[in-house]
Amino acid sequence: MSFAKNTIPGAVLRVIACALCLSVALQASPLRADEPNLTTVRGAAGQPMDLKTEMTYADVLNYSLTRLEQLKSTQFDIETAKITEKDVFYKMFPKIVLAATYSFPLQSTKNNQSYMSMGLNSGNYDPIAAYYGRDAAKLAVNGAKMLHVLTVQRFMEILGLAFVNMQALDETIACQKEFIALANEGVEYTTQLMEQGSASLLDLRIAKQRKDMAELELNKTVMKKQAGLAKFKRQLGINELQKVTFDFPLSMQQLLGFNEPLPVDTTAIVERSLAYRLLGIKEQLQRFNIQLAQSEHIPKLGLGVVAPDPLATQKTSNSYYLSVSANVPVWSWGETARNVERAELSSKKTASSNRVEINKMYDDWDELIVSYRDLKERYAIATTQAEIRNLEMQRAEISYKSGSKPLQTLLEARLARLIAQLEAITARNNYYEARVKVRSLSGELLQELIKVEYGDVEKN
């Protein structure tokens, strides 16, 4: 049995080699030089890997940007979107597929000859769908970057609220220690009165119960602080035995700013937010999906380098021909039309869902501003009340030293001052929380503390 084959000429081999080299070069070089860099934190001392014993809010933020698992997750989403973008980019060029056919007779023929032929083809080549897909992939990368920055922004708010609460816990602990000291004085004073016959055993028991209650309140607050600090360290990957303290005065300056938040314009705040812009990207992607579904009506091209079929010509040939083919969709039982309709319905659903989300953004912002103003007034009232109680305590102290008032009056005035002081700490904590939320949602906190280098996402 004789054997004949069609070999691939050197020109075709050179085409394959050039295509492979182009593919390697494109994979080695990035499509755009806009790699994300979120490690530049204004006000932070040291490098991102540094861990100091006393840290400000900016220091902790700087430390956590390279360690937080939530940020790593969104970073992986960016890299995945970039890989998808590369996939779509390469669809702009025809594939190169080497096709080989070996034919042999199943029964005896005159010459019992077998044939082998080879050729190159591109499969179904659809540059129009690739063009729409390229724009959609770029938009998806941009959306992944925005989501990453939005995750950073939300983390900054959570971290800021943690700092505000930790400061409030520290001040509450200091205040509760004063309560215990005052309760001890009350026990001693009641004991003296009981010895003089001016107080009963029941009065002494009440004074001791107040002392015990103050100690329990202190223990509860200390445990709450320890639990919060342990959770804080665990989330940032800090060894729980590592001693870390915080510079709260400087941290509050970084968090709250030196001035009141910018004038409130609900429309401007909402429309410049990353969450709002992400909703716009979702709608754009849905429009691209409609275009991709519509492109199924367009004929698919096929390119190839082939040799004549030896079975058809009954002879071998070393000649190769460039072939161009077109696959025209004629009838698919309405599948393409249904795909377009499905994409249009999905687009309408996304638009409707976005309108609900946008209305919620407006409502949330308006509610936050109302709450912020209310808490600001409550804080001012509580501060004034604490100042009044402090002045009353000073007056009682002067009266006690002059002998015009008993120690009981001074102790009661000191107790009223401590109660007012605790209420002022709570009111200030609530006000600071609202202020951090306003600065976070308006984008002030992100803009002031982080230099975002994200190409087309955000520039400072």
Secondary structure, DSSP 4 states (H G I P E B T S, - for coil): --EEEPPPPHHHHHHHHHHHHHHHHHHHS-S-----B---BTT--S-TT---SEE-HHHHHHHHTTT-HHHHHHHHHHHHHHHHHHHHHHTTS---EEEEEEE--SS--SS--EEEEEEEE--SB-HHHHHHHHHHHHHHHHHHHHHHHHHHHHHHHHHHHHHHHHHHHHHHHHHHHHHHHHHHHHHHHHHHHHHHTSS-HHHHHHHHHHHHHHHHHHHHHHHHHHHHHHHHHHHHT--TTS--EE-HHHHHHHHH-SSPPPPP-HHHHHHTSHHHHHHHHHHHHHHHHHHHHHGGGSPEEEEEEE---HHHHTS-----EEEEEEE-----TTHHHHHHHHHHHHHHHHHHHHHHHHHHHHHHHHHHHHHHHHHHHHHHHHHHHHHHHHHHHHHHHHHHHHTSS-HHHHHHHHHHHHHHHHHHHHHHHHHHHHHHHHHHHTTHHHHHHB--B-TTS---
